[in-house]
Amino acid sequence: MAFTEGSEEGVLNGTSYVTLLQPPGVDERRIAKTISVLNRDTGDVTLEMFVNEGGTRRQLCRPVISTYQTFLWDTPLVLNSATKQIDARLLAVVAVTEPEFATTYAVVS
């Protein structure tokens, strides 16, 4: 069994779903270690985070993130299917600057 660490970064683009962690490859598991979202906008934002399995989304959380604050998810999440990923979206369009996200993970193969 091998472990490989990695990360994904990007921005949330308003009310569209954005993938925070891609699904694992064949014969792999992907374990999300941390997911952080930094609100760089001038107002509060409401984040919705989901596990998406083949188009069926299960909500994990719905925090309100204040201006220049960071939301941190640090409970491990195991993606054990090639159709399972972690998505997020905002409940409203941001005023000025889109929030940034960073996900750290390990791949087990």
N, C-alpha and C positions, 0 to 999 in steps of 0.2 A: 504494500500500500504506500502510495506517495502523496505528499502534501505540497501544493504549490500556492504561494500567496499572491494576491493581486489586488487591484483597486480600479474603480470606475469613477469618473468625475463628469460633471456637466451642470446644466442649468434647467430649472423648471420653467416651462414656457407658457404659463397661464393655466387655462383650464383643460388643456390636452394632457392625456396620459403620457408620462415619460418613464422609460425603463431605468430603474436604479441599479438593478443587477440582472444580467442576462441569464438564461437557462443554462444548466450544465450540458456538457457534451455527452455522447454515448458512453456508458459505463463509468460515469463520473457523478459525484455529488458536489454541490457548491454550497459552502456554509458562509452566510453573511455574518461577519463579526461585528461591524459597526456601520451605521448609516447616519450621516450628519447632514443637516440642511441649515444653511446660513441665510437669514433674511436680510438682504442688503437694501430692501426697498424702504420708502419713507413712511410706510404704514404697516400695521399688523397683517399677517397672511394666515389663512387656515389651510393646512396641509392634510390631504388624505393619502394614506399609504396602504397598499394592498399586496397580498400574494395573488398572483394571476396564474391560474392553471388552465391552459387551453382556452382562454377567453372568459372563464368564470373567475370573478374577482371576490376575494374575501378580505374585508377591511381589517387592518391591523391596528390603526390608530387615526385620530383626527385632532392633532394639537393646533393651537393658535400660537404662532411664533411672533413675538414682538420685534420691532425694528432693531436691527443690528444684534439680534440674539440668535443662538444656535440651538436647534432641536437635535438631540442625540438619542438614537435607538441603539442600545448595546446588548440586547437579548439575542443570542444566536438564532438564526433562521436557516433551516436545512432545505435546500432545493434538491430533490432527489428524482426529478423527472425532467426529460428534455422539453416538456411543455410548461414548466413551472418557472416563474420569474417574479421579481418585485417591481411594482409600478407605483407611481405617485402622481398626484395632480393637485393644483390649487383650486379653491372654490371660487376665486374671482381673479380677474386679470390684475396684474401688479400695476402700480402707478408709474414707476420709473425704472427700477432695476430688478431683474429676475433673480430669485433665490438660487444659490449654488448648492449642489449636493456632492458628497463624497461617500463612497461605499468601499469598505475593506472586506475581503473575503479570502477563503481558502478553498482550493479545489482538491478533492480527494479522489484518487484514481487507483 
